[in-house]
Amino acid sequence: MALFSEGQTGSDAPRSRRDRRVRTGWIFLGVAIVIGLLLGMAPAPYVIEQPGPVFNTLGTAEHEGEERPLIEIPDETTYPTEGELNLLTVSVVGNRETRPGWFEVLSAWANPQKAVLPLDAVFPPNVSTEDREQANQAAMVNSQQDAIAAALVELDYDFPRRIIVKSLTPESASTGQIEVDDEILAVNGTEVHAVSDLRTAIAENGTEAPASVTVSRDGESFEAQIVPGTVGDVAVLGVNVAMEYELPIDVQIQLDNVGGPSAGMMFALGIIDKLTPGALTAGEDWAGTGTIDSAGNVGPIGGIQQKMFGAQGEGAEWFLAPQANCGEVVGHVPDGLNVFAVETLDQALTAIETVSSGGDTSELPSCSLSASAP
């Protein structure tokens, strides 16, 4: 005969054990959920890039608390514009002081509009958030000046464009011959008016023979014979340079709280549209991104996938992408967006004018499946 403790029947004993197991299971599940929640909210060593605000260079933007034209050319005749020429931005969620949690990071990994990047890749340990923001603001100011210069060169304005030496790199090939504040005028007898001109000339010279570099210092010119060094496989003079312009007209760009150089091409297009009769876009809505130099060369940028989704979100049908970013474009173009690849301001203008006139766009450069990675 089975024996039972006082107050407990035979049928109650298994039920009691089952109840204890169920309660224990729920306790473990609850603890696991709490731990999961705590881990999910714990800071991750990543930041998230996502589409940021979009600005029409032909429209207005808030500047010092009031709405003003994004591009103003106060002393010149300007012409009515139509449509949009949108510059695109990327917002970064998180920084070294405030990092996103693991839930946010996992959600972003599953979202094609977002990118997850290592914290150190965006915010290097030896650079403060404040220093990074200041550098981005400086890059924006420089890109605006380059864009103005590129637009005016395209419109056949003649004005001085100077390449000024700001510093020499360690173990520079130019040590003893080129100094800070020197102006570089020419390489091997060919004048250089943009940083890209200088890079191309030195690359063509190579490292086997001296390059004859024409330098201006304190108002006097001389020839420096310099055997270029290398960075990777690229021939270099070992100098850091910046452009200085004597712009012939006053062009003002008002855009607060946006940093980086990637809006250069769209600024240049907006300036050209305002200074030339007839609406460049013929009412079409365009978006695009790309750095630019005064010679009109369009360079690569970061966050292009997020910028394409930003363009789609604003209803743009046409998109200008730097050719050098094509490897990141292929396979990631949002539905309804037509992307053209450009290497120069001239190519960007040709793409817009072809669409505006109803021309054949199939012949325009695009980021095809055969495009090489940058």
C-alpha positions as CSV (number, residue, x, y, z in Angstrom):
1,M,0.0,0.0,0.0
2,A,1.4,3.4,-1.0
3,L,1.9,5.9,1.7
4,F,1.2,9.7,1.4
5,S,2.0,12.7,3.6
6,E,-0.8,14.2,5.6
7,G,-3.2,16.3,3.5
8,Q,-1.9,15.0,0.1
9,T,-3.8,12.4,-2.0
10,G,-2.2,10.1,-4.5
11,S,-3.6,12.0,-7.5
12,D,-2.3,15.4,-6.1
13,A,1.4,14.3,-5.8
14,P,2.2,14.1,-9.6
15,R,0.2,17.3,-10.2
16,S,2.2,19.1,-7.5
17,R,5.4,18.0,-9.1
18,R,4.2,19.1,-12.5
19,D,3.2,22.5,-11.1
20,R,6.6,22.9,-9.5
21,R,8.3,22.1,-12.8
22,V,6.0,24.5,-14.7
23,R,6.7,27.3,-12.1
24,T,10.4,26.6,-12.4
25,G,10.3,26.7,-16.2
26,W,8.5,30.0,-16.1
27,I,11.0,31.4,-13.6
28,F,13.9,30.3,-15.9
29,L,12.1,31.8,-18.9
30,G,11.5,35.1,-17.1
31,V,15.1,35.2,-16.0
32,A,16.2,34.5,-19.6
33,I,13.9,37.3,-20.9
34,V,15.3,39.8,-18.4
35,I,18.9,38.8,-19.2
36,G,18.1,39.1,-23.0
37,L,16.5,42.5,-22.5
38,L,19.5,43.7,-20.5
39,L,21.9,42.4,-23.1
40,G,19.8,43.8,-25.9
41,M,20.0,47.2,-24.4
42,A,23.7,47.0,-23.6
43,P,25.8,49.3,-25.7
44,A,27.2,47.7,-28.8
45,P,30.6,48.5,-30.4
46,Y,28.9,49.7,-33.6
47,V,27.1,52.7,-35.0
48,I,24.3,52.8,-37.5
49,E,24.1,54.8,-40.7
50,Q,20.7,55.6,-42.1
51,P,19.2,58.0,-44.7
52,G,19.5,61.6,-43.4
53,P,17.8,64.9,-44.3
54,V,17.5,65.8,-48.0
55,F,18.1,69.4,-49.3
56,N,17.1,70.8,-52.7
57,T,19.9,73.0,-53.9
58,L,17.4,75.0,-55.9
59,G,15.2,75.5,-52.9
60,T,15.5,77.0,-49.4
61,A,17.0,75.8,-46.1
62,E,16.9,77.1,-42.6
63,H,19.8,79.4,-41.8
64,E,20.3,81.1,-38.5
65,G,16.6,80.6,-37.7
66,E,15.1,81.8,-40.9
67,E,14.3,80.2,-44.3
68,R,16.6,81.4,-47.0
69,P,17.6,80.2,-50.5
70,L,20.2,77.5,-50.1
71,I,22.2,79.1,-53.0
72,E,22.2,82.9,-53.3
73,I,24.1,84.9,-56.0
74,P,23.2,88.4,-55.0
75,D,25.1,90.5,-57.6
76,E,24.5,88.5,-60.7
77,T,21.5,87.9,-63.0
78,T,19.9,84.6,-62.0
79,Y,17.1,82.6,-63.8
80,P,14.0,80.7,-62.7
81,T,14.5,77.0,-62.0
82,E,12.2,74.0,-62.0
83,G,12.2,70.6,-60.4
84,E,14.8,69.6,-57.8
85,L,18.5,69.0,-57.5
86,N,18.7,67.2,-54.2
87,L,21.8,66.7,-52.1
88,L,21.7,63.8,-49.7
89,T,23.0,63.1,-46.3
90,V,23.5,60.2,-44.0
91,S,22.6,60.3,-40.3
92,V,24.8,58.3,-37.8
93,V,23.0,56.8,-34.8
94,G,25.5,56.6,-31.9
95,N,28.9,57.9,-31.1
96,R,31.7,57.1,-28.7
97,E,29.8,58.6,-25.8
98,T,26.3,57.2,-26.7
99,R,26.3,53.8,-28.5
100,P,23.2,52.0,-29.8
101,G,22.0,48.9,-28.1
102,W,22.2,45.4,-29.5
103,F,18.5,45.4,-30.4
104,E,19.0,48.5,-32.5
105,V,22.1,47.0,-34.2
106,L,20.4,43.6,-35.0
107,S,17.3,45.5,-36.4
108,A,19.6,47.6,-38.5
109,W,21.4,44.6,-39.9
110,A,18.1,43.3,-41.2
111,N,17.2,46.6,-42.8
112,P,18.5,47.3,-46.3
113,Q,18.2,51.1,-45.7
114,K,20.7,51.0,-42.9
115,A,24.3,50.0,-42.5
116,V,26.1,48.8,-39.3
117,L,29.7,49.9,-39.0
118,P,32.3,49.3,-36.3
119,L,32.5,52.2,-33.9
120,D,36.2,52.7,-34.4
121,A,35.8,53.0,-38.2
122,V,33.5,56.1,-37.8
123,F,34.8,57.5,-34.5
124,P,38.6,56.7,-34.2
125,P,39.7,56.3,-30.6
126,N,42.1,59.2,-30.8
127,V,39.6,61.6,-32.3
128,S,36.9,63.2,-30.1
129,T,33.3,63.6,-31.4
130,E,33.8,67.4,-31.3
131,D,37.0,67.2,-33.3
132,R,35.3,64.9,-35.9
133,E,32.4,67.4,-36.2
134,Q,34.7,70.3,-36.7
135,A,36.6,68.4,-39.4
136,N,33.4,67.6,-41.2
137,Q,32.3,71.2,-41.0
138,A,35.7,72.3,-42.5
139,A,35.3,69.7,-45.2
140,M,31.8,71.1,-46.0
141,V,33.1,74.7,-46.3
142,N,36.0,73.5,-48.6
143,S,33.6,71.5,-50.7
144,Q,31.4,74.5,-51.2
145,Q,34.3,76.6,-52.4
146,D,35.4,73.8,-54.7
147,A,31.8,73.5,-56.0
148,I,31.6,77.3,-56.7
149,A,34.9,77.1,-58.5
150,A,33.9,74.1,-60.6
151,A,30.6,75.7,-61.6
152,L,32.3,79.0,-62.6
153,V,35.0,77.1,-64.6
154,E,32.2,75.2,-66.4
155,L,30.6,78.5,-67.2
156,D,34.0,79.9,-68.6
157,Y,34.8,82.3,-65.9
158,D,38.5,83.0,-65.7
159,F,40.0,83.4,-62.2
160,P,43.1,82.4,-60.2
161,R,43.1,78.8,-58.7
162,R,46.1,78.2,-56.5
163,I,47.5,75.0,-55.1
164,I,49.0,75.9,-51.8
165,V,51.3,73.6,-49.7
166,K,49.9,73.2,-46.2
167,S,52.4,70.6,-44.8
168,L,54.9,68.0,-45.8
169,T,54.4,64.3,-44.9
170,P,57.0,62.5,-42.8
171,E,60.1,61.5,-45.0
172,S,58.6,63.6,-47.8
173,A,60.3,63.4,-51.2
174,S,60.0,67.2,-51.3
175,T,61.9,67.9,-48.1
176,G,64.5,70.7,-48.6
177,Q,62.9,71.9,-51.9
178,I,59.2,72.6,-51.2
179,E,58.1,74.5,-48.1
180,V,54.8,75.3,-46.4
181,D,52.9,78.1,-48.1
182,D,54.6,77.5,-51.5
183,E,52.3,77.5,-54.5
184,I,52.7,74.7,-57.0
185,L,52.3,76.1,-60.5
186,A,53.2,73.3,-62.9
187,V,54.6,69.9,-63.3
188,N,57.0,69.1,-66.2
189,G,55.9,72.3,-67.9
190,T,52.1,71.7,-67.7
191,E,50.1,74.0,-65.5
192,V,48.1,72.5,-62.7
193,H,45.0,74.3,-61.4
194,A,43.4,71.6,-59.2
195,V,44.6,68.9,-56.8
196,S,43.5,66.2,-59.3
197,D,45.7,67.9,-62.0
198,L,48.7,67.7,-59.6
199,R,48.1,64.0,-58.7
200,T,47.7,63.0,-62.4
201,A,50.9,64.8,-63.4
202,I,52.9,63.2,-60.7
203,A,51.4,59.7,-61.4
204,E,52.3,60.1,-65.1
205,N,55.9,61.1,-64.2
206,G,56.3,58.0,-62.0
207,T,59.2,57.4,-59.6
208,E,62.0,56.5,-62.0
209,A,63.0,60.1,-62.9
210,P,62.7,63.6,-61.3
211,A,59.6,65.6,-61.9
212,S,60.3,69.3,-62.7
213,V,57.9,71.1,-60.3
214,T,57.4,74.8,-60.9
215,V,57.0,76.5,-57.5
216,S,56.2,80.1,-56.5
217,R,57.6,81.4,-53.1
218,D,57.4,85.0,-51.9
219,G,56.5,86.1,-55.4
220,E,59.4,84.4,-57.2
221,S,59.2,81.2,-59.3
222,F,61.8,78.4,-59.5
223,E,62.1,74.8,-60.7
224,A,62.4,72.0,-58.1
225,Q,63.7,68.7,-59.4
226,I,61.9,66.0,-57.2
227,V,62.0,62.3,-57.5
228,P,58.5,61.3,-56.3
229,G,58.0,58.8,-53.5
230,T,55.3,56.3,-53.2
231,V,52.2,55.6,-51.1
232,G,51.2,52.1,-52.0
233,D,51.7,52.0,-55.8
234,V,51.0,55.7,-56.3
235,A,53.7,58.3,-57.0
236,V,53.5,61.3,-54.7
237,L,55.4,64.5,-53.9
238,G,54.8,64.0,-50.1
239,V,53.0,67.3,-49.6
240,N,49.5,68.1,-48.3
241,V,47.9,70.8,-50.3
242,A,44.7,72.9,-50.4
243,M,43.0,75.0,-53.0
244,E,42.7,78.8,-52.7
245,Y,40.5,80.8,-55.1
246,E,39.9,84.4,-56.1
247,L,36.3,84.0,-57.1
248,P,35.1,86.6,-59.6
249,I,31.5,86.7,-58.3
250,D,29.8,86.3,-54.9
251,V,28.1,83.0,-54.4
252,Q,26.6,82.2,-51.0
253,I,25.6,78.8,-49.8
254,Q,23.5,78.5,-46.6
255,L,23.4,75.1,-45.1
256,D,23.6,74.6,-41.3
257,N,24.4,71.4,-39.4
258,V,25.6,69.4,-42.4
259,G,29.2,68.3,-42.7
260,G,31.5,66.5,-45.1
261,P,32.5,67.0,-48.8
262,S,29.9,64.8,-50.5
263,A,27.5,67.6,-51.6
264,G,30.0,69.2,-53.9
265,M,28.6,68.0,-57.2
266,M,25.0,68.9,-56.4
267,F,26.1,72.4,-55.2
268,A,27.9,73.0,-58.6
269,L,24.8,71.8,-60.5
270,G,22.5,74.2,-58.5
271,I,24.8,77.1,-59.2
272,I,25.0,76.4,-62.9
273,D,21.2,76.1,-63.1
274,K,20.7,79.5,-61.4
275,L,23.2,81.2,-63.6
276,T,22.0,79.9,-67.0
277,P,18.7,80.6,-68.8
278,G,16.2,77.8,-68.9
279,A,15.5,75.2,-66.3
280,L,18.2,72.6,-66.3
281,T,16.0,69.8,-65.0
282,A,12.9,70.7,-67.1
283,G,10.9,70.1,-63.9
284,E,12.3,66.6,-63.2
285,D,13.3,65.7,-59.6
286,W,17.0,64.7,-59.4
287,A,19.1,63.6,-56.5
288,G,22.8,62.9,-56.4
289,T,26.1,62.8,-54.4
290,G,29.8,63.2,-55.0
291,T,32.7,65.3,-54.2
292,I,34.0,67.7,-56.8
293,D,37.2,69.7,-57.5
294,S,37.6,72.9,-59.4
295,A,38.4,70.9,-62.6
296,G,35.0,69.3,-62.4
297,N,36.2,65.8,-61.3
298,V,33.6,63.9,-59.3
299,G,34.9,61.7,-56.5
300,P,33.6,58.9,-54.3
301,I,31.6,59.3,-51.1
302,G,30.4,57.2,-48.1
303,G,27.0,55.9,-47.4
304,I,25.8,55.7,-51.0
305,Q,23.3,53.0,-50.3
306,Q,21.6,55.0,-47.6
307,K,21.6,58.1,-49.9
308,M,19.8,56.2,-52.6
309,F,17.1,55.2,-50.2
310,G,17.0,58.8,-49.1
311,A,16.5,59.9,-52.7
312,Q,13.7,57.3,-53.2
313,G,12.0,58.5,-50.0
314,E,11.9,62.1,-51.5
315,G,10.3,60.8,-54.7
316,A,13.3,61.4,-56.9
317,E,13.3,59.3,-60.1
318,W,16.9,60.1,-61.3
319,F,20.1,59.7,-59.4
320,L,23.7,60.7,-60.1
321,A,26.3,58.5,-58.5
322,P,30.1,58.7,-58.6
323,Q,31.5,56.1,-60.9
324,A,34.0,55.1,-58.2
325,N,31.0,54.0,-56.0
326,C,29.5,51.7,-58.6
327,G,30.7,48.6,-56.7
328,E,28.4,49.6,-53.8
329,V,25.5,50.6,-56.1
330,V,25.0,47.4,-58.1
331,G,22.4,45.2,-56.5
332,H,21.3,47.8,-54.0
333,V,19.3,50.3,-56.2
334,P,15.8,50.9,-54.7
335,D,12.8,50.3,-56.9
336,G,11.9,53.2,-59.2
337,L,15.3,54.9,-59.0
338,N,17.4,55.3,-62.2
339,V,21.1,55.6,-61.5
340,F,23.7,57.2,-63.8
341,A,27.4,56.9,-63.1
342,V,29.5,60.1,-63.5
343,E,33.1,60.9,-63.2
344,T,32.9,64.6,-64.2
345,L,30.6,67.6,-63.9
346,D,30.2,67.5,-67.7
347,Q,28.9,63.9,-67.5
348,A,26.4,64.9,-64.8
349,L,25.1,67.8,-67.0
350,T,24.9,65.6,-70.0
351,A,22.7,63.1,-68.0
352,I,20.4,65.8,-66.8
353,E,20.1,67.5,-70.2
354,T,19.4,64.1,-71.9
355,V,16.5,63.3,-69.6
356,S,15.2,66.9,-69.8
357,S,15.1,66.8,-73.6
358,G,13.5,63.3,-73.7
359,G,16.7,61.8,-75.2
360,D,18.0,58.3,-75.2
361,T,19.3,57.5,-71.7
362,S,20.4,54.0,-72.7
363,E,23.7,55.4,-73.9
364,L,24.5,57.2,-70.6
365,P,27.1,55.6,-68.3
366,S,25.5,53.5,-65.5
367,C,26.5,51.2,-62.7
368,S,26.0,48.0,-64.6
369,L,26.6,44.5,-63.4
370,S,30.1,44.7,-65.0
371,A,31.1,47.7,-63.0
372,S,34.2,47.3,-61.0
373,A,34.4,48.0,-57.3
374,P,35.9,51.3,-56.2
